Amino acid sequence: MPGKRARRHFSQLSEFERGLIIGMKTAGWSTRRVAGQVDRSECAVRNCGEQWTGEGTHARKTGSGATRKTTRREDRRIVQQALVDPTVTHSTIRADVGVAIVPQIISRHLAEENL
């Protein structure tokens, strides 16, 4: 009997995977068979199926997650500062923007703009 493949842990289902799961479940596949096919846990497949039958949707709820610490205007200001002076530091940007944010937020905004 071949060994089980290592499953990906702690990663969310993509929209494609959710669609596959719903399609296979509506076609009558068992939870175990679907889980093996999409390489996800039976619990994740079961939860996705229950959400589909309970809410009629497989999409994730919008607005979930942490609230934003910066406005769009402040986001643009962060990016603009990095464009004007590429050697500017996180602490300088944070002081200029005037919002209490951690360096990771600044780095994420710059990465989103490919800087």
Jmol script that loads the backbone (N, CA, C; Angstrom):
load data "model"
ATOM      1  N   MET A   1       0.845  -1.176   0.000  1.00  0.00           N
ATOM      2  CA  MET A   1       0.000   0.000   0.000  1.00  0.00           C
ATOM      3  C   MET A   1       0.889   1.237   0.000  1.00  0.00           C
ATOM      4  N   PRO A   2       0.735   2.127  -0.961  1.00  0.00           N
ATOM      5  CA  PRO A   2       1.608   3.293  -1.032  1.00  0.00           C
ATOM      6  C   PRO A   2       1.348   4.252   0.123  1.00  0.00           C
ATOM      7  N   GLY A   3       2.409   4.984   0.502  1.00  0.00           N
ATOM      8  CA  GLY A   3       2.278   5.946   1.592  1.00  0.00           C
ATOM      9  C   GLY A   3       1.447   7.150   1.179  1.00  0.00           C
ATOM     10  N   LYS A   4       0.938   7.831   2.171  1.00  0.00           N
ATOM     11  CA  LYS A   4       0.129   9.016   1.885  1.00  0.00           C
ATOM     12  C   LYS A   4       1.037  10.174   1.498  1.00  0.00           C
ATOM     13  N   ARG A   5       0.537  11.006   0.603  1.00  0.00           N
ATOM     14  CA  ARG A   5       1.279  12.202   0.237  1.00  0.00           C
ATOM     15  C   ARG A   5       1.204  13.206   1.376  1.00  0.00           C
ATOM     16  N   ALA A   6       2.247  14.004   1.526  1.00  0.00           N
ATOM     17  CA  ALA A   6       2.224  15.043   2.549  1.00  0.00           C
ATOM     18  C   ALA A   6       1.230  16.119   2.130  1.00  0.00           C
ATOM     19  N   ARG A   7       0.360  16.485   3.034  1.00  0.00           N
ATOM     20  CA  ARG A   7      -0.653  17.498   2.724  1.00  0.00           C
ATOM     21  C   ARG A   7      -0.114  18.888   3.039  1.00  0.00           C
ATOM     22  N   ARG A   8      -0.653  19.857   2.312  1.00  0.00           N
ATOM     23  CA  ARG A   8      -0.302  21.242   2.594  1.00  0.00           C
ATOM     24  C   ARG A   8      -1.100  21.682   3.815  1.00  0.00           C
ATOM     25  N   HIS A   9      -0.433  22.144   4.831  1.00  0.00           N
ATOM     26  CA  HIS A   9      -1.108  22.555   6.050  1.00  0.00           C
ATOM     27  C   HIS A   9      -1.208  24.070   6.115  1.00  0.00           C
ATOM     28  N   PHE A  10      -2.260  24.543   6.722  1.00  0.00           N
ATOM     29  CA  PHE A  10      -2.455  25.950   7.042  1.00  0.00           C
ATOM     30  C   PHE A  10      -2.437  26.867   5.830  1.00  0.00           C
ATOM     31  N   SER A  11      -2.934  26.408   4.698  1.00  0.00           N
ATOM     32  CA  SER A  11      -3.094  27.302   3.556  1.00  0.00           C
ATOM     33  C   SER A  11      -4.558  27.264   3.148  1.00  0.00           C
ATOM     34  N   GLN A  12      -5.059  28.408   2.750  1.00  0.00           N
ATOM     35  CA  GLN A  12      -6.477  28.494   2.438  1.00  0.00           C
ATOM     36  C   GLN A  12      -6.760  27.908   1.071  1.00  0.00           C
ATOM     37  N   LEU A  13      -7.981  27.468   0.908  1.00  0.00           N
ATOM     38  CA  LEU A  13      -8.407  26.917  -0.374  1.00  0.00           C
ATOM     39  C   LEU A  13      -8.516  28.035  -1.398  1.00  0.00           C
ATOM     40  N   SER A  14      -8.018  27.785  -2.584  1.00  0.00           N
ATOM     41  CA  SER A  14      -8.179  28.767  -3.660  1.00  0.00           C
ATOM     42  C   SER A  14      -9.600  28.663  -4.207  1.00  0.00           C
ATOM     43  N   GLU A  15     -10.001  29.668  -4.970  1.00  0.00           N
ATOM     44  CA  GLU A  15     -11.329  29.642  -5.581  1.00  0.00           C
ATOM     45  C   GLU A  15     -11.473  28.419  -6.488  1.00  0.00           C
ATOM     46  N   PHE A  16     -10.397  28.080  -7.196  1.00  0.00           N
ATOM     47  CA  PHE A  16     -10.420  26.918  -8.082  1.00  0.00           C
ATOM     48  C   PHE A  16     -10.662  25.640  -7.287  1.00  0.00           C
ATOM     49  N   GLU A  17      -9.928  25.493  -6.171  1.00  0.00           N
ATOM     50  CA  GLU A  17     -10.091  24.296  -5.344  1.00  0.00           C
ATOM     51  C   GLU A  17     -11.497  24.215  -4.759  1.00  0.00           C
ATOM     52  N   ARG A  18     -12.033  25.350  -4.336  1.00  0.00           N
ATOM     53  CA  ARG A  18     -13.394  25.363  -3.801  1.00  0.00           C
ATOM     54  C   ARG A  18     -14.389  24.910  -4.867  1.00  0.00           C
ATOM     55  N   GLY A  19     -14.187  25.392  -6.092  1.00  0.00           N
ATOM     56  CA  GLY A  19     -15.062  24.982  -7.186  1.00  0.00           C
ATOM     57  C   GLY A  19     -14.965  23.493  -7.471  1.00  0.00           C
ATOM     58  N   LEU A  20     -13.734  22.970  -7.453  1.00  0.00           N
ATOM     59  CA  LEU A  20     -13.541  21.530  -7.654  1.00  0.00           C
ATOM     60  C   LEU A  20     -14.268  20.726  -6.580  1.00  0.00           C
ATOM     61  N   ILE A  21     -14.098  21.162  -5.344  1.00  0.00           N
ATOM     62  CA  ILE A  21     -14.711  20.437  -4.227  1.00  0.00           C
ATOM     63  C   ILE A  21     -16.230  20.424  -4.372  1.00  0.00           C
ATOM     64  N   ILE A  22     -16.805  21.581  -4.663  1.00  0.00           N
ATOM     65  CA  ILE A  22     -18.263  21.662  -4.803  1.00  0.00           C
ATOM     66  C   ILE A  22     -18.731  20.795  -5.967  1.00  0.00           C
ATOM     67  N   GLY A  23     -17.992  20.838  -7.075  1.00  0.00           N
ATOM     68  CA  GLY A  23     -18.367  20.030  -8.235  1.00  0.00           C
ATOM     69  C   GLY A  23     -18.341  18.548  -7.943  1.00  0.00           C
ATOM     70  N   MET A  24     -17.290  18.099  -7.267  1.00  0.00           N
ATOM     71  CA  MET A  24     -17.181  16.676  -6.953  1.00  0.00           C
ATOM     72  C   MET A  24     -18.219  16.248  -5.925  1.00  0.00           C
ATOM     73  N   LYS A  25     -18.471  17.109  -4.933  1.00  0.00           N
ATOM     74  CA  LYS A  25     -19.467  16.770  -3.916  1.00  0.00           C
ATOM     75  C   LYS A  25     -20.866  16.702  -4.523  1.00  0.00           C
ATOM     76  N   THR A  26     -21.190  17.629  -5.425  1.00  0.00           N
ATOM     77  CA  THR A  26     -22.519  17.592  -6.049  1.00  0.00           C
ATOM     78  C   THR A  26     -22.646  16.417  -7.016  1.00  0.00           C
ATOM     79  N   ALA A  27     -21.507  15.919  -7.500  1.00  0.00           N
ATOM     80  CA  ALA A  27     -21.533  14.742  -8.373  1.00  0.00           C
ATOM     81  C   ALA A  27     -21.657  13.448  -7.571  1.00  0.00           C
ATOM     82  N   GLY A  28     -21.644  13.568  -6.234  1.00  0.00           N
ATOM     83  CA  GLY A  28     -21.857  12.393  -5.399  1.00  0.00           C
ATOM     84  C   GLY A  28     -20.600  11.764  -4.838  1.00  0.00           C
ATOM     85  N   TRP A  29     -19.454  12.397  -4.996  1.00  0.00           N
ATOM     86  CA  TRP A  29     -18.209  11.841  -4.469  1.00  0.00           C
ATOM     87  C   TRP A  29     -18.218  11.916  -2.947  1.00  0.00           C
ATOM     88  N   SER A  30     -17.531  10.986  -2.309  1.00  0.00           N
ATOM     89  CA  SER A  30     -17.421  11.000  -0.853  1.00  0.00           C
ATOM     90  C   SER A  30     -16.410  12.064  -0.430  1.00  0.00           C
ATOM     91  N   THR A  31     -16.529  12.486   0.813  1.00  0.00           N
ATOM     92  CA  THR A  31     -15.615  13.497   1.349  1.00  0.00           C
ATOM     93  C   THR A  31     -14.176  12.993   1.301  1.00  0.00           C
ATOM     94  N   ARG A  32     -13.965  11.735   1.642  1.00  0.00           N
ATOM     95  CA  ARG A  32     -12.615  11.169   1.648  1.00  0.00           C
ATOM     96  C   ARG A  32     -12.027  11.144   0.240  1.00  0.00           C
ATOM     97  N   ARG A  33     -12.841  10.766  -0.735  1.00  0.00           N
ATOM     98  CA  ARG A  33     -12.362  10.698  -2.123  1.00  0.00           C
ATOM     99  C   ARG A  33     -12.014  12.095  -2.647  1.00  0.00           C
ATOM    100  N   VAL A  34     -12.873  13.084  -2.339  1.00  0.00           N
ATOM    101  CA  VAL A  34     -12.610  14.463  -2.774  1.00  0.00           C
ATOM    102  C   VAL A  34     -11.334  14.982  -2.119  1.00  0.00           C
ATOM    103  N   ALA A  35     -11.166  14.718  -0.820  1.00  0.00           N
ATOM    104  CA  ALA A  35      -9.982  15.178  -0.095  1.00  0.00           C
ATOM    105  C   ALA A  35      -8.711  14.608  -0.708  1.00  0.00           C
ATOM    106  N   GLY A  36      -8.743  13.347  -1.073  1.00  0.00           N
ATOM    107  CA  GLY A  36      -7.581  12.737  -1.713  1.00  0.00           C
ATOM    108  C   GLY A  36      -7.303  13.323  -3.082  1.00  0.00           C
ATOM    109  N   GLN A  37      -8.350  13.645  -3.816  1.00  0.00           N
ATOM    110  CA  GLN A  37      -8.193  14.178  -5.171  1.00  0.00           C
ATOM    111  C   GLN A  37      -7.605  15.586  -5.170  1.00  0.00           C
ATOM    112  N   VAL A  38      -8.064  16.445  -4.245  1.00  0.00           N
ATOM    113  CA  VAL A  38      -7.584  17.836  -4.214  1.00  0.00           C
ATOM    114  C   VAL A  38      -6.424  18.017  -3.242  1.00  0.00           C
ATOM    115  N   ASP A  39      -6.002  16.931  -2.602  1.00  0.00           N
ATOM    116  CA  ASP A  39      -4.876  16.941  -1.669  1.00  0.00           C
ATOM    117  C   ASP A  39      -5.104  17.912  -0.514  1.00  0.00           C
ATOM    118  N   ARG A  40      -6.280  17.828   0.067  1.00  0.00           N
ATOM    119  CA  ARG A  40      -6.640  18.634   1.232  1.00  0.00           C
ATOM    120  C   ARG A  40      -7.218  17.722   2.301  1.00  0.00           C
ATOM    121  N   SER A  41      -7.314  18.230   3.513  1.00  0.00           N
ATOM    122  CA  SER A  41      -7.846  17.406   4.597  1.00  0.00           C
ATOM    123  C   SER A  41      -9.343  17.185   4.422  1.00  0.00           C
ATOM    124  N   GLU A  42      -9.814  16.104   5.005  1.00  0.00           N
ATOM    125  CA  GLU A  42     -11.250  15.817   4.955  1.00  0.00           C
ATOM    126  C   GLU A  42     -12.039  16.916   5.651  1.00  0.00           C
ATOM    127  N   CYS A  43     -11.458  17.475   6.707  1.00  0.00           N
ATOM    128  CA  CYS A  43     -12.133  18.542   7.444  1.00  0.00           C
ATOM    129  C   CYS A  43     -12.322  19.772   6.554  1.00  0.00           C
ATOM    130  N   ALA A  44     -11.300  20.136   5.790  1.00  0.00           N
ATOM    131  CA  ALA A  44     -11.403  21.298   4.901  1.00  0.00           C
ATOM    132  C   ALA A  44     -12.464  21.066   3.836  1.00  0.00           C
ATOM    133  N   VAL A  45     -12.506  19.858   3.303  1.00  0.00           N
ATOM    134  CA  VAL A  45     -13.509  19.517   2.285  1.00  0.00           C
ATOM    135  C   VAL A  45     -14.904  19.547   2.897  1.00  0.00           C
ATOM    136  N   ARG A  46     -15.035  18.991   4.093  1.00  0.00           N
ATOM    137  CA  ARG A  46     -16.333  18.975   4.769  1.00  0.00           C
ATOM    138  C   ARG A  46     -16.813  20.397   5.054  1.00  0.00           C
ATOM    139  N   ASN A  47     -15.915  21.251   5.556  1.00  0.00           N
ATOM    140  CA  ASN A  47     -16.294  22.638   5.846  1.00  0.00           C
ATOM    141  C   ASN A  47     -16.728  23.371   4.589  1.00  0.00           C
ATOM    142  N   CYS A  48     -16.018  23.159   3.497  1.00  0.00           N
ATOM    143  CA  CYS A  48     -16.367  23.804   2.228  1.00  0.00           C
ATOM    144  C   CYS A  48     -17.739  23.331   1.763  1.00  0.00           C
ATOM    145  N   GLY A  49     -17.993  22.046   1.884  1.00  0.00           N
ATOM    146  CA  GLY A  49     -19.292  21.499   1.491  1.00  0.00           C
ATOM    147  C   GLY A  49     -20.424  22.017   2.361  1.00  0.00           C
ATOM    148  N   GLU A  50     -20.172  22.125   3.663  1.00  0.00           N
ATOM    149  CA  GLU A  50     -21.197  22.640   4.574  1.00  0.00           C
ATOM    150  C   GLU A  50     -21.496  24.105   4.296  1.00  0.00           C
ATOM    151  N   GLN A  51     -20.460  24.869   3.967  1.00  0.00           N
ATOM    152  CA  GLN A  51     -20.675  26.275   3.631  1.00  0.00           C
ATOM    153  C   GLN A  51     -21.524  26.380   2.368  1.00  0.00           C
ATOM    154  N   TRP A  52     -21.272  25.505   1.413  1.00  0.00           N
ATOM    155  CA  TRP A  52     -22.028  25.514   0.160  1.00  0.00           C
ATOM    156  C   TRP A  52     -23.503  25.191   0.415  1.00  0.00           C
ATOM    157  N   THR A  53     -23.760  24.171   1.213  1.00  0.00           N
ATOM    158  CA  THR A  53     -25.154  23.792   1.460  1.00  0.00           C
ATOM    159  C   THR A  53     -25.851  24.779   2.389  1.00  0.00           C
ATOM    160  N   GLY A  54     -25.117  25.359   3.332  1.00  0.00           N
ATOM    161  CA  GLY A  54     -25.734  26.277   4.289  1.00  0.00           C
ATOM    162  C   GLY A  54     -25.957  27.674   3.741  1.00  0.00           C
ATOM    163  N   GLU A  55     -24.961  28.203   3.035  1.00  0.00           N
ATOM    164  CA  GLU A  55     -25.035  29.578   2.561  1.00  0.00           C
ATOM    165  C   GLU A  55     -25.298  29.673   1.068  1.00  0.00           C
ATOM    166  N   GLY A  56     -25.117  28.579   0.365  1.00  0.00           N
ATOM    167  CA  GLY A  56     -25.321  28.605  -1.080  1.00  0.00           C
ATOM    168  C   GLY A  56     -24.182  29.247  -1.837  1.00  0.00           C
ATOM    169  N   THR A  57     -23.037  29.385  -1.184  1.00  0.00           N
ATOM    170  CA  THR A  57     -21.883  29.979  -1.855  1.00  0.00           C
ATOM    171  C   THR A  57     -20.617  29.293  -1.368  1.00  0.00           C
ATOM    172  N   HIS A  58     -19.586  29.327  -2.200  1.00  0.00           N
ATOM    173  CA  HIS A  58     -18.296  28.781  -1.787  1.00  0.00           C
ATOM    174  C   HIS A  58     -17.283  29.895  -1.594  1.00  0.00           C
ATOM    175  N   ALA A  59     -17.679  31.143  -1.878  1.00  0.00           N
ATOM    176  CA  ALA A  59     -16.751  32.267  -1.790  1.00  0.00           C
ATOM    177  C   ALA A  59     -16.519  32.650  -0.332  1.00  0.00           C
ATOM    178  N   ARG A  60     -15.344  33.173  -0.071  1.00  0.00           N
ATOM    179  CA  ARG A  60     -15.036  33.651   1.267  1.00  0.00           C
ATOM    180  C   ARG A  60     -15.747  34.970   1.512  1.00  0.00           C
ATOM    181  N   LYS A  61     -16.027  35.255   2.753  1.00  0.00           N
ATOM    182  CA  LYS A  61     -16.706  36.494   3.100  1.00  0.00           C
ATOM    183  C   LYS A  61     -15.759  37.668   2.877  1.00  0.00           C
ATOM    184  N   THR A  62     -16.282  38.733   2.283  1.00  0.00           N
ATOM    185  CA  THR A  62     -15.459  39.922   2.093  1.00  0.00           C
ATOM    186  C   THR A  62     -15.370  40.665   3.415  1.00  0.00           C
ATOM    187  N   GLY A  63     -14.293  41.368   3.571  1.00  0.00           N
ATOM    188  CA  GLY A  63     -14.134  42.153   4.784  1.00  0.00           C
ATOM    189  C   GLY A  63     -13.543  41.380   5.939  1.00  0.00           C
ATOM    190  N   SER A  64     -13.251  40.102   5.739  1.00  0.00           N
ATOM    191  CA  SER A  64     -12.649  39.352   6.829  1.00  0.00           C
ATOM    192  C   SER A  64     -11.166  39.700   6.896  1.00  0.00           C
ATOM    193  N   GLY A  65     -10.633  39.652   8.068  1.00  0.00           N
ATOM    194  CA  GLY A  65      -9.230  39.987   8.251  1.00  0.00           C
ATOM    195  C   GLY A  65      -9.076  41.256   9.074  1.00  0.00           C
ATOM    196  N   ALA A  66      -7.841  41.665   9.244  1.00  0.00           N
ATOM    197  CA  ALA A  66      -7.547  42.837  10.061  1.00  0.00           C
ATOM    198  C   ALA A  66      -8.004  44.114   9.361  1.00  0.00           C
ATOM    199  N   THR A  67      -8.351  45.096  10.167  1.00  0.00           N
ATOM    200  CA  THR A  67      -8.733  46.387   9.597  1.00  0.00           C
ATOM    201  C   THR A  67      -7.485  47.126   9.136  1.00  0.00           C
ATOM    202  N   ARG A  68      -7.651  47.995   8.163  1.00  0.00           N
ATOM    203  CA  ARG A  68      -6.519  48.733   7.611  1.00  0.00           C
ATOM    204  C   ARG A  68      -6.041  49.789   8.598  1.00  0.00           C
ATOM    205  N   LYS A  69      -4.725  49.950   8.686  1.00  0.00           N
ATOM    206  CA  LYS A  69      -4.146  50.959   9.564  1.00  0.00           C
ATOM    207  C   LYS A  69      -3.858  52.257   8.819  1.00  0.00           C
ATOM    208  N   THR A  70      -3.812  52.177   7.497  1.00  0.00           N
ATOM    209  CA  THR A  70      -3.514  53.366   6.699  1.00  0.00           C
ATOM    210  C   THR A  70      -4.614  53.588   5.671  1.00  0.00           C
ATOM    211  N   THR A  71      -4.805  54.848   5.321  1.00  0.00           N
ATOM    212  CA  THR A  71      -5.771  55.178   4.278  1.00  0.00           C
ATOM    213  C   THR A  71      -5.099  55.038   2.921  1.00  0.00           C
ATOM    214  N   ARG A  72      -5.882  55.122   1.860  1.00  0.00           N
ATOM    215  CA  ARG A  72      -5.309  55.061   0.506  1.00  0.00           C
ATOM    216  C   ARG A  72      -4.349  56.227   0.281  1.00  0.00           C
ATOM    217  N   ARG A  73      -4.698  57.363   0.819  1.00  0.00           N
ATOM    218  CA  ARG A  73      -3.836  58.540   0.671  1.00  0.00           C
ATOM    219  C   ARG A  73      -2.485  58.308   1.350  1.00  0.00           C
ATOM    220  N   GLU A  74      -2.515  57.735   2.552  1.00  0.00           N
ATOM    221  CA  GLU A  74      -1.264  57.441   3.253  1.00  0.00           C
ATOM    222  C   GLU A  74      -0.469  56.368   2.515  1.00  0.00           C
ATOM    223  N   ASP A  75      -1.155  55.403   1.930  1.00  0.00           N
ATOM    224  CA  ASP A  75      -0.473  54.379   1.131  1.00  0.00           C
ATOM    225  C   ASP A  75       0.278  55.022  -0.029  1.00  0.00           C
ATOM    226  N   ARG A  76      -0.388  55.940  -0.726  1.00  0.00           N
ATOM    227  CA  ARG A  76       0.262  56.629  -1.850  1.00  0.00           C
ATOM    228  C   ARG A  76       1.452  57.449  -1.366  1.00  0.00           C
ATOM    229  N   ARG A  77       1.331  58.043  -0.185  1.00  0.00           N
ATOM    230  CA  ARG A  77       2.421  58.856   0.379  1.00  0.00           C
ATOM    231  C   ARG A  77       3.646  57.985   0.663  1.00  0.00           C
ATOM    232  N   ILE A  78       3.423  56.797   1.182  1.00  0.00           N
ATOM    233  CA  ILE A  78       4.524  55.866   1.464  1.00  0.00           C
ATOM    234  C   ILE A  78       5.267  55.529   0.178  1.00  0.00           C
ATOM    235  N   VAL A  79       4.523  55.182  -0.858  1.00  0.00           N
ATOM    236  CA  VAL A  79       5.128  54.811  -2.138  1.00  0.00           C
ATOM    237  C   VAL A  79       5.843  56.006  -2.752  1.00  0.00           C
ATOM    238  N   GLN A  80       5.223  57.184  -2.674  1.00  0.00           N
ATOM    239  CA  GLN A  80       5.825  58.391  -3.253  1.00  0.00           C
ATOM    240  C   GLN A  80       7.163  58.706  -2.593  1.00  0.00           C
ATOM    241  N   GLN A  81       7.229  58.551  -1.282  1.00  0.00           N
ATOM    242  CA  GLN A  81       8.484  58.824  -0.576  1.00  0.00           C
ATOM    243  C   GLN A  81       9.597  57.892  -1.041  1.00  0.00           C
ATOM    244  N   ALA A  82       9.276  56.640  -1.251  1.00  0.00           N
ATOM    245  CA  ALA A  82      10.281  55.682  -1.705  1.00  0.00           C
ATOM    246  C   ALA A  82      10.719  55.981  -3.133  1.00  0.00           C
ATOM    247  N   LEU A  83       9.810  56.490  -3.950  1.00  0.00           N
ATOM    248  CA  LEU A  83      10.175  56.839  -5.324  1.00  0.00           C
ATOM    249  C   LEU A  83      11.077  58.062  -5.363  1.00  0.00           C
ATOM    250  N   VAL A  84      10.792  59.040  -4.516  1.00  0.00           N
ATOM    251  CA  VAL A  84      11.578  60.278  -4.494  1.00  0.00           C
ATOM    252  C   VAL A  84      12.982  60.010  -3.972  1.00  0.00           C
ATOM    253  N   ASP A  85      13.079  59.247  -2.878  1.00  0.00           N
ATOM    254  CA  ASP A  85      14.382  58.960  -2.275  1.00  0.00           C
ATOM    255  C   ASP A  85      14.478  57.463  -1.971  1.00  0.00           C
ATOM    256  N   PRO A  86      15.122  56.692  -2.845  1.00  0.00           N
ATOM    257  CA  PRO A  86      15.203  55.239  -2.638  1.00  0.00           C
ATOM    258  C   PRO A  86      15.961  54.823  -1.374  1.00  0.00           C
ATOM    259  N   THR A  87      16.745  55.733  -0.782  1.00  0.00           N
ATOM    260  CA  THR A  87      17.519  55.386   0.411  1.00  0.00           C
ATOM    261  C   THR A  87      16.787  55.723   1.705  1.00  0.00           C
ATOM    262  N   VAL A  88      15.543  56.174   1.617  1.00  0.00           N
ATOM    263  CA  VAL A  88      14.793  56.566   2.804  1.00  0.00           C
ATOM    264  C   VAL A  88      14.524  55.340   3.682  1.00  0.00           C
ATOM    265  N   THR A  89      14.528  55.539   5.001  1.00  0.00           N
ATOM    266  CA  THR A  89      14.343  54.432   5.941  1.00  0.00           C
ATOM    267  C   THR A  89      12.876  54.300   6.348  1.00  0.00           C
ATOM    268  N   HIS A  90      12.553  53.152   6.922  1.00  0.00           N
ATOM    269  CA  HIS A  90      11.189  52.917   7.395  1.00  0.00           C
ATOM    270  C   HIS A  90      10.788  53.950   8.439  1.00  0.00           C
ATOM    271  N   SER A  91      11.711  54.244   9.358  1.00  0.00           N
ATOM    272  CA  SER A  91      11.373  55.184  10.433  1.00  0.00           C
ATOM    273  C   SER A  91      11.125  56.584   9.892  1.00  0.00           C
ATOM    274  N   THR A  92      11.856  56.977   8.853  1.00  0.00           N
ATOM    275  CA  THR A  92      11.639  58.290   8.245  1.00  0.00           C
ATOM    276  C   THR A  92      10.269  58.343   7.576  1.00  0.00           C
ATOM    277  N   ILE A  93       9.923  57.300   6.860  1.00  0.00           N
ATOM    278  CA  ILE A  93       8.612  57.247   6.200  1.00  0.00           C
ATOM    279  C   ILE A  93       7.506  57.271   7.249  1.00  0.00           C
ATOM    280  N   ARG A  94       7.666  56.480   8.305  1.00  0.00           N
ATOM    281  CA  ARG A  94       6.649  56.415   9.351  1.00  0.00           C
ATOM    282  C   ARG A  94       6.448  57.780  10.008  1.00  0.00           C
ATOM    283  N   ALA A  95       7.545  58.491  10.267  1.00  0.00           N
ATOM    284  CA  ALA A  95       7.440  59.814  10.884  1.00  0.00           C
ATOM    285  C   ALA A  95       6.767  60.809   9.942  1.00  0.00           C
ATOM    286  N   ASP A  96       7.076  60.721   8.654  1.00  0.00           N
ATOM    287  CA  ASP A  96       6.508  61.664   7.694  1.00  0.00           C
ATOM    288  C   ASP A  96       5.020  61.408   7.455  1.00  0.00           C
ATOM    289  N   VAL A  97       4.636  60.141   7.397  1.00  0.00           N
ATOM    290  CA  VAL A  97       3.230  59.812   7.163  1.00  0.00           C
ATOM    291  C   VAL A  97       2.396  60.175   8.392  1.00  0.00           C
ATOM    292  N   GLY A  98       2.980  60.022   9.574  1.00  0.00           N
ATOM    293  CA  GLY A  98       2.291  60.426  10.790  1.00  0.00           C
ATOM    294  C   GLY A  98       1.316  59.402  11.336  1.00  0.00           C
ATOM    295  N   VAL A  99       1.489  58.151  10.969  1.00  0.00           N
ATOM    296  CA  VAL A  99       0.617  57.080  11.453  1.00  0.00           C
ATOM    297  C   VAL A  99       1.488  56.044  12.154  1.00  0.00           C
ATOM    298  N   ALA A 100       1.002  55.528  13.269  1.00  0.00           N
ATOM    299  CA  ALA A 100       1.749  54.511  14.008  1.00  0.00           C
ATOM    300  C   ALA A 100       1.608  53.170  13.286  1.00  0.00           C
ATOM    301  N   ILE A 101       2.575  52.861  12.427  1.00  0.00           N
ATOM    302  CA  ILE A 101       2.563  51.602  11.682  1.00  0.00           C
ATOM    303  C   ILE A 101       3.905  50.912  11.848  1.00  0.00           C
ATOM    304  N   VAL A 102       3.895  49.612  11.694  1.00  0.00           N
ATOM    305  CA  VAL A 102       5.121  48.833  11.830  1.00  0.00           C
ATOM    306  C   VAL A 102       5.851  48.788  10.486  1.00  0.00           C
ATOM    307  N   PRO A 103       7.155  48.530  10.490  1.00  0.00           N
ATOM    308  CA  PRO A 103       7.919  48.496   9.231  1.00  0.00           C
ATOM    309  C   PRO A 103       7.391  47.483   8.217  1.00  0.00           C
ATOM    310  N   GLN A 104       6.765  46.389   8.694  1.00  0.00           N
ATOM    311  CA  GLN A 104       6.247  45.381   7.768  1.00  0.00           C
ATOM    312  C   GLN A 104       5.151  45.946   6.872  1.00  0.00           C
ATOM    313  N   ILE A 105       4.348  46.869   7.398  1.00  0.00           N
ATOM    314  CA  ILE A 105       3.292  47.483   6.587  1.00  0.00           C
ATOM    315  C   ILE A 105       3.915  48.308   5.474  1.00  0.00           C
ATOM    316  N   ILE A 106       4.949  49.068   5.820  1.00  0.00           N
ATOM    317  CA  ILE A 106       5.640  49.883   4.815  1.00  0.00           C
ATOM    318  C   ILE A 106       6.250  48.976   3.758  1.00  0.00           C
ATOM    319  N   SER A 107       6.903  47.904   4.193  1.00  0.00           N
ATOM    320  CA  SER A 107       7.513  46.968   3.243  1.00  0.00           C
ATOM    321  C   SER A 107       6.467  46.341   2.335  1.00  0.00           C
ATOM    322  N   ARG A 108       5.299  46.000   2.888  1.00  0.00           N
ATOM    323  CA  ARG A 108       4.242  45.393   2.083  1.00  0.00           C
ATOM    324  C   ARG A 108       3.725  46.364   1.026  1.00  0.00           C
ATOM    325  N   HIS A 109       3.545  47.639   1.403  1.00  0.00           N
ATOM    326  CA  HIS A 109       3.075  48.627   0.429  1.00  0.00           C
ATOM    327  C   HIS A 109       4.089  48.810  -0.694  1.00  0.00           C
ATOM    328  N   LEU A 110       5.358  48.815  -0.349  1.00  0.00           N
ATOM    329  CA  LEU A 110       6.400  48.970  -1.372  1.00  0.00           C
ATOM    330  C   LEU A 110       6.473  47.721  -2.252  1.00  0.00           C
ATOM    331  N   ALA A 111       6.298  46.549  -1.657  1.00  0.00           N
ATOM    332  CA  ALA A 111       6.327  45.309  -2.441  1.00  0.00           C
ATOM    333  C   ALA A 111       5.139  45.240  -3.396  1.00  0.00           C
ATOM    334  N   GLU A 112       3.987  45.741  -2.966  1.00  0.00           N
ATOM    335  CA  GLU A 112       2.810  45.755  -3.841  1.00  0.00           C
ATOM    336  C   GLU A 112       3.038  46.622  -5.073  1.00  0.00           C
ATOM    337  N   GLU A 113       3.902  47.629  -4.929  1.00  0.00           N
ATOM    338  CA  GLU A 113       4.214  48.514  -6.050  1.00  0.00           C
ATOM    339  C   GLU A 113       5.503  48.092  -6.763  1.00  0.00           C
ATOM    340  N   ASN A 114       6.018  46.911  -6.404  1.00  0.00           N
ATOM    341  CA  ASN A 114       7.251  46.370  -7.001  1.00  0.00           C
ATOM    342  C   ASN A 114       8.446  47.285  -6.793  1.00  0.00           C
ATOM    343  N   LEU A 115       8.555  47.840  -5.595  1.00  0.00           N
ATOM    344  CA  LEU A 115       9.702  48.704  -5.262  1.00  0.00           C
ATOM    345  C   LEU A 115      10.609  48.011  -4.270  1.00  0.00           C
TER     346      LEU A 115
END
end "model"
wireframe off; spacefill off
backbone 0.3
color backbone group
